[in-house]
Amino acid sequence: MSGGDNDVVLIKGNKRLDGRGFDELRDIKMEVSVLERAEGSAYIEWGKNRVIVGVYGPRELHPKFLQDPTRAMLRCVYNLAPFSVDERKKPGPDRRSVEISKVCAEALSSVVMLERFPNTVIDVYVEVLQADAGTRCAGLTAASLALADAGIPMKDLVAACSAGKVQGQIVVDLMKEEDNFGQCDLPMAIIPRKSEVVLLQMDGKLSRDEFKQAYKMAVDGCMKVYEMQKNTLLGSMNKFVGVEGGVENGD
Ligand code: UDP
């Protein structure tokens, strides 16, 4: 986020660079159970973002002095692969990935029933294979699918989406050019059933009214993502029990 670059044209008429309207999400595809050795997993394509998530555990936490007899610990590691971005990223953790790992772990901890698994740890690995802005939202969305795929009890899913300001216009789901040359990015995640916000970060500036508008757009985006998440899990469950398109498959 550069604070806004007036030389870069991001909006022409009522359309954005990739032809989307202001309240339109990028194309999203989700899939669960994509990794054999993980307890739960998910893969998401969100615009040009490609993110895979593996969930391992709950398993006994070591070293033992870290164990909590009242609840499980949920750890999250967000990793941007060196080849995922235009300018090769140095491998390993940096300030940004440590921050995103922390906010994702906090958001997911608010839905997982950690008290059911004392003394254990649940590890969530978010691997970004291709990045085009909005990777924390894509990662969180896929992570909650992977947790559900692992059969870990949760109060609800976490659904995420960003909104922001581009060339003076409030838009949803910023892509890379909009993130780089826009005026503000507001990634959010919610627990839809409780209408509770579990992630809200802001890079850039918004007036109070603009914030209200962007907040609503991001929540509306989260709700669309939530519907896709539920359909993905339902599709995977139907496949598991041999039901195709609502009709029981005999073989
Ligand atoms: N990015 C990059 N190199 C980096 C970090 C980020 O090229 O070391 C790009 C990447 O496309 C990322 C985007 O900048 O998706 C926006 O990054 P931001 O920190 O805003 O997080 P995100 O929007 O992906 O959650």
Residues whose N, C-alpha, C, O or C-beta is under 5 A from the ligand:
A	BS01	UDP	V85 D86 K89 A131 D132 A133 G134 T135 R136 C137 K176 D179
